[in-house]
Amino acid sequence: MVVWLILLGGAFTILILFRQRRVESEALEIPSAMVMLFHPTKGEGDLTLCGAVILYSFSRVVLELFEIVRNVF
């Protein structure tokens, strides 16, 4: 469970660092769908990929906690 908590914290850190790298004034042209999904600074790739990692990690943490509670009772 410690590994999943470390991965969750790392994903949050990566998400914050990618958001800070983004420039204030972005170009007005609309990027393609692939850029929007997967490019960390030009699109929302940091949200998509790190969001998936965060959701997966959080679900693993919750499942581990339920398993611990179930074993106690």
PyMOL commands that set and color helices and strands:
alter all, ss='L'
color gray80, all
select helices_A, chain A and resi 2-21+33-38+45-72
alter helices_A, ss='H'
color red, helices_A
deselect
rebuild
show_as cartoon
